[in-house]
Amino acid sequence: MKIYPREVIGLLLIVLGIGFDKQWWTIPREWAPWQPLQVADPLTPVTQWKLSRLKNDRDGCLAALKTAPDDSLAYTPLADYTPVADCPLTNVVRVHRGEAAFNRSFVASCPLALSWTLYERHRLQPLAQELFGQSISQVQHYGSFACRNIYNRKNARRSEHASASALDVAAFRLEDGQRIEVLKDWDGKGKAGEFLKRAQEGACGLFGTVLGPEYNAAHANHFHFGMRGIGFCR
């Protein structure tokens, strides 16, 4: 009997389907697109895809937030509301603290809060331990929500901040009290400068848009971590 390539592919798909059904082999949860995202799972190329699916899935996003290990995230789910005319907020939470404290709590879209939690746990805090041998104790931010267009231009599109889908981070404080500022230390040649550059790089892939001092003058003093787009990092 002559077997054609299409028939071979069909047979392989059947065998694969039976194999997974009978659990002859398994795919780790972090690599399985059909498995819910969990904060403690190792990061993989599938992680960002899982994050993107939660943009309009309030229940799924909150379920993912609940998987954050103890003491790594304190937040309060919020009902949809409109704090400023023309800027309704949906699928949002109030973030009180992560592993590190914030200078103040802030309202964030649930996916933004989830991305921050993944970033801090898997990229930011390990980087601080690698370079300084200690954790970050506080993160200073300039806020997440602002009902405005990009750069406050009249004819521009709405900023990510208008939906609380972006966080502007200005500085980090280490456990020993050392303060690392984007404005002051970005061009530094020591560990502080290296930390900031690697901290920005580490955010790429977990946030849709990551902007820093090399993007333009408006970002000279902070990192912009936003959810719009996929992997725009400057």
N, C-alpha and C positions, 0 to 999 in steps of 0.2 A: 504494500500500500504506500502510495506516495504521500508524504506529509509536507504541507506547505508552511512557509514562515508564519502566516496568520494563525494557522492551527497550532503551531508550537507556542506562540504567544498566548493563545487562549488556554492551552493546557497548563502553562506556567502560572497564569493568573488563577486558575482553578486550584492548583497545588498550593499556591501562596495563601489563598483564601481558606482552604482546609487547614493549612498549617497554623494560621493565626487562630482559627476557631477551636482547634484542638490543643492550642497552646504548646505546639512543638517548639516554638521559639517566641520570644517576646521582644518588643521594642521598649527601651527605657522611657519612662513617662515624659521626660524633658524633650525627647525626640519624636514623640507621637503627637501629630497634629490634632488628633481627636481627643486627647486627654486634657482636662482642665489645667490651666496654669497654676502652679503653686510657688510661693515666694522662695522657699528653700531649695527648689530644684536648681541644678546647675544651668547656667545660661548656654543656649545653643542657637543656631540660626533660626530655629523654629520659634524661639521665644518672642521675637518681634512680631511674627505673624499672629501668634496667640494674643499678644497685646492689641493688635489692630482689630481683632474680632470683638473686643470688649468695648469699643467706642460707644456703641448704642445698646449695650447689654448691661443694664444696671445690676440685675441680679447676679449675672456671671462675674462682673467686676467686684462686687461686694463679697462674693464667695471667695474670690482670689485673695482679696485683702485679709479675709479671716484666716488665711493660711500663714500669715506672717508670724514668725516665732514670737514668743512672749518678750515683751520689753523692746521690740524692734519697731513698733508703730502704735501710736495712740491717735485715734480719730473718732469722729462722730458723723454718721450718715445724716444727710440733710434732705428735707423734702425740696422738690423743685420750687423755685421762687424767683421773683424779679426785683433785685435790690435797686436797680436803676432802670428807668424807662428805656425800652429798646435793647436791653441786655438781659434777657431771661437766662437763668442758670438751671441746667438740668443735669441729673446724674452727678451730683457733687457731694463732697464730704468736707468737713473741717478737720484739717490736720493739726494736731497739737504738738506732736514731737515724733521723731524717728528714733533710730539708735542714738543720734545726737539731738540735743535740744535745738529749737529754733528761737530767734529773737522775739518772735510772736507767732501765734497760730495763724493759719490762713485757709481760705476756702479754695478747694481744688477740684477739678473734674476727677471722678474716680480713677480713670486711666492715668491721669497725671500723678495722683497719689501712689498708685501701684507702680508706675515706672520709677518714681523717686525711691520707693522702698527697695525695688530690685537693684537700682543703681547704688544706693548706699550700702546694701548688704554685700553685693558681689563685686563692686568696683571701687567705690570711694573709701570705705573703711579699710579694706585690705591694702589699698594703696598707701594710706596713712601709716598703717602698721609696717609696711615694707620700707618706707622712706624714713620714718621718724620713730618707729618702735612704739607707737602709742596710737590711740584712737582719736577721732575728732569728737569733741565734746559739744560744740555748738556750731550751727550754721546761721549766718546772717543773710537775710533775703530782703529784697525791696518790695515784695508783694507778688500776688498772683492775679488778682482781679482788678481790672480798670476798664470801664465802659468807654472805649475809644477806638479810633481807627489806627492803623499802623503809623507810627511817628506823629500821631495827631493830625494827619493830613486830611483835609475835608473830603477829597474825592478818592481816598484810598480805601481798600477793603478793611473789614474789621480785624483788629489785632486778635491774636490768640488769647490775650488777657481779657478780652471782652466776654469770653466764656469760661474764664478761670482755668484755661487749659495750658498755661505757661507759668513758670516760676523764674524770677530773676534773682540769682544768687551772687552776693557781693564778697563774702569772706567766710573763712573757716577758722575756728579756734581749736587748738589741740588741748589735750588733757593737762599739759604743763603750763597752759596759758598763752602759748605762742599764737599770734594772730597772723593769718595769711590772707592778704587782700588781693583781689584781682587787679585793682588799679595800681597798687604800689609794687606788687611782686611779680606781675606777669613777665616783665623783661629781666627779672633777676636771674643771676647765673648759678645761684645756690639751689638747695633742695626745695625752697619755696616755689621758685619759678618752675622747676621740673614737676613738682606736685601739681601746680595749676594746669600746665599743659597736658599732663597725663590724665588729670581729672576731667578736662574737657574732652579729650579723646575717648575716655572710658564711657562718657555719656552717649556717644554716638552709637546708634543701634538700639538704644533703650528709649530714647526720645526721638520724635519725628524731626525736630529742628533743634540744632544746638549752635548757638552763636556766641562769639567771644570777642576779645579786643582786636583781633586781626580781621574781623568782618567789617566794622566801621567804627567811627568815633563814638557813636551812640552807645556802643557796647564796651567802651574802654574800661568801665568800672564794674562790669558784672557779666556773668554767664546767663544766657537766655536758654532755658530748657523748656521746649514746647512740644505739643503733641501733633501739630499739623505736619503733613508730609511724611516722607519715609527716608530717613538717613541723610538729611541735609545738614552738613557739619562744616562750619566755617569759623 
